Amino acid sequence: MKRVAFIIKGDPFSWKSHEALRVAMALGISCEVHLIFIKDGVYLLSKWNPEALGITGFEKLLDNLEYVNLKLYAEDASLEERGLKREDLLKPVELRSMDEIRELISHSEGVFVW
């Protein structure tokens, strides 16, 4: 099975975040997908209220992750820099250092950056 890394580093307010999740989930049907959140991308996993801003939320997409071969990772330093803790997140996620994330990426056959 091919291993693919998706890196979400942008804010959750853009269409890119939705598309990244959709494409990652589609690939998760036939590939091992590592969905990695760094920098402002970690906000996508937080319990914010996107509907209050007129933006479609991510909860429905995240609820379907269990049906595909997709693992969630977040950079520990990115969470810390933004004052987020594990309990502030919508889904359980594996916290990794940037060195560990580099290792995940280096073992991937494809890398998508959003």
C-alpha positions in Angstrom: 0.0 0.0 0.0 1.4 3.4 -0.9 2.1 5.9 1.9 1.1 9.5 1.3 1.6 12.5 3.5 -0.7 15.5 3.6 0.6 18.6 5.3 -2.0 21.2 6.3 -0.2 24.4 7.4 -2.6 27.1 6.4 -5.5 28.6 8.3 -8.8 26.7 8.4 -10.7 29.6 6.9 -9.7 28.9 3.3 -11.2 26.4 0.8 -7.9 24.7 0.7 -8.5 23.1 4.1 -11.8 21.5 3.0 -10.2 20.3 -0.2 -7.2 18.8 1.6 -9.5 16.8 3.9 -11.6 15.6 1.0 -8.7 14.5 -1.1 -6.9 12.9 1.8 -10.0 10.9 2.6 -10.4 9.8 -1.0 -6.8 8.6 -1.1 -7.3 6.9 2.3 -9.5 4.4 0.5 -6.5 2.9 -1.3 -3.5 4.4 0.4 -2.0 4.9 3.8 -2.5 8.6 4.5 -0.7 10.6 7.2 -2.6 13.8 7.7 -0.2 16.2 9.4 -1.2 19.5 10.9 1.5 22.2 11.5 1.6 26.0 12.0 -1.9 27.5 11.7 -3.2 24.2 10.3 -3.6 23.0 13.8 -6.6 25.3 14.2 -8.5 23.1 11.8 -8.6 20.4 14.6 -9.6 22.9 17.3 -13.1 23.4 18.8 -13.7 26.7 17.1 -17.1 27.8 15.7 -16.7 28.2 11.9 -20.4 28.6 11.4 -20.4 31.8 13.3 -18.1 33.1 10.6 -20.2 31.8 7.8 -17.8 28.9 7.0 -18.7 25.2 6.8 -17.2 23.3 9.6 -15.0 20.2 9.5 -16.7 18.0 12.0 -18.7 16.0 9.5 -15.6 15.3 7.5 -13.6 14.4 10.6 -16.3 12.1 11.8 -15.8 9.9 8.7 -12.1 9.4 9.2 -12.6 6.1 10.8 -13.8 4.6 7.5 -10.6 5.2 5.6 -6.9 4.5 6.2 -5.9 7.9 7.6 -3.9 8.8 10.7 -3.9 12.3 12.3 -0.7 14.0 13.5 -0.1 17.5 14.8 3.2 19.2 15.6 3.5 19.6 19.3 5.3 23.0 19.1 2.6 24.4 16.8 -0.1 23.6 19.3 1.9 25.0 22.2 2.7 28.2 20.3 -1.0 28.8 19.7 -2.0 27.9 23.3 -3.8 24.7 22.3 -3.9 21.5 24.3 -4.9 18.0 23.4 -8.3 18.5 25.0 -9.0 21.5 22.8 -9.0 19.3 19.7 -12.1 17.7 18.0 -10.4 14.3 17.4 -7.6 12.3 19.0 -4.3 13.1 17.3 -0.8 11.9 17.7 1.5 14.7 18.8 4.9 14.7 17.1 8.0 16.8 17.1 9.1 18.4 13.8 11.9 15.8 13.6 9.4 13.0 13.8 7.2 14.7 11.2 10.2 15.0 8.9 10.7 11.2 9.3 7.0 10.5 8.4 7.4 12.7 5.3 10.7 11.1 4.3 9.0 7.6 4.3 6.1 8.8 2.1 5.9 8.1 -1.6 3.9 11.3 -2.2 3.6 14.6 -0.3 0.9 17.2 -0.7 1.2 20.6 1.0 -1.9 22.7 1.6 
